[in-house]
Amino acid sequence: MVSRQSLEILLDLIEIKVSSLQIQDRDDAKELNKLRKCRQELLVEVNKEGIKRTDSSPAALSKKSYKRTSYLGR
């Protein structure tokens, strides 16, 4: 079992990673999807534990607009 504090820390780390992620290729898009899934799974655990979060909506990760850039010069 994961402690409440650990769940909160993991959620914060995921949100930091998502906010710094720049989608440049398919691998980055896959990573973003994995992070979103992981966040949702953690939120389920958070809700089981009864932890109150101010931003627990599924749309929280999609608020940031991601600029598609390419290192290949396309």
C-alpha positions as CSV (number, residue, x, y, z in Angstrom):
1,M,0.0,0.0,0.0
2,V,1.2,3.5,-0.9
3,S,0.9,6.3,1.7
4,R,-1.2,9.3,1.0
5,Q,1.9,11.5,1.0
6,S,3.5,9.3,-1.6
7,L,0.5,9.5,-3.8
8,E,0.5,13.2,-3.6
9,I,4.2,13.4,-4.4
10,L,3.8,11.1,-7.4
11,L,0.9,13.1,-8.8
12,D,2.9,16.3,-8.4
13,L,5.9,14.7,-10.2
14,I,3.7,13.5,-13.1
15,E,2.2,17.0,-13.4
16,I,5.6,18.6,-13.5
17,K,6.8,16.1,-16.2
18,V,3.7,16.7,-18.3
19,S,4.1,20.4,-18.1
20,S,7.7,20.3,-19.2
21,L,7.1,17.7,-22.0
22,Q,7.4,19.0,-25.6
23,I,5.8,16.7,-28.1
24,Q,8.3,16.2,-31.0
25,D,7.6,12.7,-32.2
26,R,5.5,9.6,-31.7
27,D,7.6,8.5,-28.7
28,D,6.9,11.8,-26.9
29,A,3.1,11.4,-27.7
30,K,3.3,7.8,-26.3
31,E,5.0,9.0,-23.2
32,L,2.3,11.7,-22.7
33,N,-0.4,9.1,-23.0
34,K,1.4,6.8,-20.5
35,L,1.7,9.7,-18.1
36,R,-2.0,10.5,-18.4
37,K,-2.9,6.9,-17.8
38,C,-0.6,6.7,-14.8
39,R,-2.1,10.0,-13.4
40,Q,-5.6,8.5,-13.8
41,E,-4.6,5.4,-11.9
42,L,-3.1,7.4,-9.1
43,L,-6.2,9.6,-8.9
44,V,-8.3,6.4,-8.4
45,E,-6.1,5.5,-5.5
46,V,-6.3,9.0,-4.2
47,N,-10.0,8.9,-4.3
48,K,-10.0,5.6,-2.4
49,E,-7.9,7.2,0.3
50,G,-10.2,10.2,0.5
51,I,-7.4,12.7,-0.3
52,K,-8.8,16.1,-1.4
53,R,-7.1,17.6,-4.5
54,T,-8.0,20.9,-6.0
55,D,-7.3,19.8,-9.5
56,S,-8.3,16.2,-9.9
57,S,-10.3,16.5,-13.2
58,P,-9.2,14.4,-16.1
59,A,-8.9,17.5,-18.3
60,A,-6.2,18.9,-16.1
61,L,-3.5,17.4,-18.3
62,S,-5.0,18.7,-21.5
63,K,-5.2,22.3,-20.4
64,K,-1.7,23.0,-21.6
65,S,-1.4,23.4,-25.4
66,Y,1.5,21.5,-26.8
67,K,3.5,22.9,-29.6
68,R,4.6,20.4,-32.1
69,T,8.2,20.9,-32.9
70,S,10.7,18.8,-34.7
71,Y,14.4,18.3,-34.3
72,L,14.5,16.9,-37.9
73,G,13.9,20.3,-39.5
74,R,10.5,19.3,-41.0
